[in-house]
Amino acid sequence: MRRRVCGAAFGTALMLALAVSATASAHVVKQFGSYSVAMGWLHEPTYVGVENSVQVIVKDGSGNPVNDLQPGDLQVVVSTAGQQTAALPLQPSFDPDTGLGTPGEYTASLIPTQVGDYTFHLSGSIHGHAVDEMATSSDQTFNTVTAGTDVQFPVKLPALGDLSTLIERVDGRATTANAAATQAQQLATQAQQAATQAQQAVAQAQQAAGQASDNANRALLAGIVVGGLGVLLGLAGLIVGLRVSRRRT
């Protein structure tokens, strides 16, 4: 029985030692006064486009977790590729009322969107002890962000950068298509205006032709009347001439 108990205790101790060493190997551990601070990614390996957090674990000189830090006591700025975030407050994940979460753990949520090395700049204070530490991902600190294609199944997703380039191309084509559609609409409007003007010109020509036809009809009627009058005057003259001739004879 003693051997079994000793063996179980040894196994448990070994598992704890492996867990501690694994955490330490993926985090930067620094001492600030009597407090130790471990800093790294909450989830490792760390993949692009996958929600993660900057994880900070605080313990006192006796190795006990420190759970009473307030939001804003510690903050972290994350930078990569010449860009950096605003100061991200580290929030406690442990809830003493329910016992949920990890004692001494503080996190700041982040979704890395680019492959490469990231730098964490931790600052603030722990019970009056100033904290100022900067570390960059490496084999000796915490994981570099990778694309994660090795663990994608069953379909390999395109990289975020490729998607961004594709979206920009589609947006460019859509903008060009919209511009062409706008230009075509303007041309259609101009053609419709030209057609309207042509219809108005045809209507005016028809009106002018109608007026000309009316004028011609009036002129023809006047000519007929004048001609008739001429004939009547000629007949009257002829009759008068005949009467005069008879009187002479």
PyMOL commands that set and color helices and strands:
alter all, ss='L'
color gray80, all
select helices_A, chain A and resi 2-25+149-151+160-248
alter helices_A, ss='H'
color red, helices_A
select strands_A, chain A and resi 27-32+35-41+52-59+74-80+83-84+88-89+91-92+105-110+119-126+129-136
alter strands_A, ss='S'
color yellow, strands_A
deselect
rebuild
show_as cartoon
